Amino acid sequence: MGGVPLSTLAQDATTAVRLQERIAVFLLGFSAFLPLYAPQSVLPQLAADFGTTPAATGGVIGATTLAVACSAPVAGPLTDLFGRKRAMLTAILLLVPLTLLLTLCHDLTQLLGVRFSQGIALPALFTGAVAYISSRWSGSQAAAMTGLFVSGSAMGGFAGRFVAGLLAELVSWQSGFTALALISALCALVVLLWLPADRGRPIEGIAAHVAGMRAHLANPRIRAVCAFGSTVLFSMTATLSYVGFHLAGPPFLLTASGIGLVFLVYPISASAAPFNGRLIQRFGTRGAFLAALGVCFCGQMVLLLPHLVAVIAGIGLFIAGIFLCQSLALGYVGRTATVNKGAAAGLYVCFFYIGGSLGAVLPGLSWTAAGWPGCVALVCTALGVGAVISRAMSDAPRPA
């Protein structure tokens, strides 16, 4: 046989496996965020079909995020107990029938119930991925894989909104959710085939979980990164919720479709997430967090300019910084918690979504009092709090 050395074939096989692993990790993030915010693009249709107010219909999003915050601390230990790959795969598979159930809902109450159920399933993906990545890879590889997960989450969030909105306009909102269920099923198949088995032995016993949770809560670095995560999603939710009101008013006067097109920068900016490893190598852990927050702050300053191009650029810059922050924080959780990683990730996700819930409410007071500049001031304050918190996150984290 002619000519290809066995060493070359082995190297090619290794490269292929690594590519499959990267795709699988990307799809973990994609699957987690595909259904999370998908209904945002069809809320007006849901309100019209069910005869509900916009505020009540907005609960379709709130029900899911509330369930995520409530169930995340429980999901973390469960992923440790039953195996991370198994838990994540089960979560994706559960999302398939739950998403299909949305198409059978005849009133808002039923829809809220199904959306809450989706939120209960989602944290197994968030917490399991953090624990899985940090236990399988280390150093710059772990940082890169975390960045892929975050990039996948950004693309999933965008794809969910886009597919649901497009099919709702062409066919019906039910067809959009049907398509999302099929996409989730395909993602589950790829994860099953391409994601390697867990490394390390999951912890056993309720007593071990209780002890691990106490250790995490007693660890100032775990507490710090959880608080940091709250400021991150607070800032993101506040900005993306109220910039639409800003763009709908003078001098922009954009329509709803125009505002939607502005958010096309979302997945583009999320491509910054895999650069978290380079930031750590260049600036160290604390410096990387501060650099990412600095990008967010610069984006907020650009958002104050009264020009549409500037606002689009500001959104893009801000989102890039946010995803850098999120990628860095997830990696830090995995490095700091050397045991009970799922429990630590669950705590982080819980605090993360508590911050997001507050970010949807508190900026309304700033908007009423001072308009868009008031919202920017509040977000910059939150970013400043995040910078102070980052001082507690050192380059050499202690095990939890």
BELGIBEL-V994151 format. One record per pair of residues at least 24 apart in sequence whose C-alpha atoms are under 8 Angstrom apart, sorted by the first residue. I is the first residue (numbers start at 1). GAP is how many residues later the second one is. Records with the same first field share a line. If there is no record, write none. Layout:
# BELGIBEL-V994151
I=GAP, GAP
This chain:
# BELGIBEL-V994151
17=177
20=174, 175
21=173, 174, 175
22=123, 126
23=171
24=166, 167, 170, 171
25=104, 120, 123, 124, 127, 166, 170
26=122, 123, 124, 125, 126, 127
27=122, 125, 160, 164
28=60, 97, 101, 121, 124, 125, 159, 163
29=96, 97, 119, 120, 121, 122, 123, 124, 125, 127
30=119, 121, 122, 123, 124, 125, 126, 127
31=61, 122, 125, 153, 156
32=60, 90, 93, 94, 121, 124
33=120, 121, 123, 124, 127
34=119, 121, 122, 123, 124, 125, 126, 127, 146, 150
35=64, 121, 122, 125, 145
36=25, 28, 29, 83, 121, 124
37=24, 120, 123, 124
38=119, 121, 122, 123, 124, 126
39=121, 122, 125
40=121
41=120, 121, 123, 124
42=122, 123, 126, 131
45=128
50=56, 57, 58
52=56
57=51
59=53
60=51, 52, 55
61=54
62=295
63=49, 50, 52, 53, 56
64=51, 52, 53, 54, 55, 56
65=54, 288, 292
66=50, 53, 287, 291
67=49, 50, 51, 52, 53
68=51, 52, 53, 54, 55, 281, 282, 285
69=280, 281, 282, 283, 284, 285
70=50, 280
71=48, 49, 52, 279
72=48, 51, 52, 55, 274, 275, 277, 278
73=270, 273, 274, 276, 277
74=269, 272
75=48, 49, 52, 267, 268, 271
76=47, 48, 51, 52, 265, 266, 267, 268, 269, 270, 271
77=132, 263, 265, 266, 269
78=46, 264
79=45, 48, 49, 263
80=48, 122, 123, 124, 260, 261, 262, 263
81=121, 122, 123, 124
82=120
83=115, 119
84=44, 45, 47, 48, 114
85=43, 47, 110, 112, 113
87=37, 38, 41
88=36, 37, 40, 41
89=99, 102, 103
91=30, 31, 33, 34
92=33, 92, 93, 95, 96
93=91, 92, 95
94=27
95=26, 86, 89
96=85, 86, 88, 89
97=84
99=78, 79, 81, 82
100=77, 78, 81
102=72, 75
103=70, 71, 72, 74, 75
123=223, 226
126=219, 220, 223
127=215, 216, 217, 218, 219, 222
128=214, 217
130=200, 201, 203, 204, 211, 212, 215
131=203, 210, 211, 214
132=66, 67
133=201
134=197, 200, 201
135=64, 65, 199
136=62, 63
140=137, 138
142=189
143=131, 133, 134, 184, 185, 188
144=130, 131, 132, 133
145=129
146=128, 181, 184, 185
147=126, 127, 128, 129, 180
148=125, 126
150=120, 123, 124, 173, 176, 177
151=116, 119, 120, 121, 122, 123, 172
154=112, 113, 116
155=112, 115
158=108, 109
203=137
209=131, 134
212=127, 128, 131, 188
213=127, 130, 131
215=185
216=121, 128, 184
219=181
220=172
221=115, 171, 172, 176, 177
222=111, 114, 115, 122, 178
224=165, 166, 168, 169
225=104, 107, 108, 123, 164, 165, 168
226=121, 122, 123, 125, 126
227=124, 125, 159, 162
228=101, 158, 161, 162
229=97, 100, 119, 122, 123, 126
230=121, 122, 123, 124, 125, 126
231=121, 124, 151, 152, 154, 155
232=90, 93, 94, 120, 123, 151, 154
233=119, 120, 122, 123, 126
234=121, 122, 123, 124, 125, 126, 145, 148
235=121, 124, 144, 147, 148
236=83, 86, 120, 123
237=119, 122, 123
238=121, 122, 125, 137, 141
239=136, 137, 140
241=119
242=121, 125, 130, 133
243=129
246=126
251=55
252=55, 56
262=50
265=47, 50, 51
266=49, 50, 53
268=48
269=47, 48, 50, 51
270=49, 50, 53
271=49
272=48, 49, 51, 52
273=47, 50, 51, 53, 54
274=50, 53
275=49
276=48, 51, 52
284=111
285=108, 109, 110
286=104, 105, 107, 108, 109
288=40
289=36, 39, 98, 101
290=97, 100
292=29, 30, 32, 33
293=28, 29, 32, 90, 93, 94
294=27
295=25, 26
296=24, 25, 26, 87
297=83, 86
300=76, 80
304=68, 69, 72
335=62, 64
336=61, 62, 63, 64
337=62, 63
338=61, 62
339=60, 61
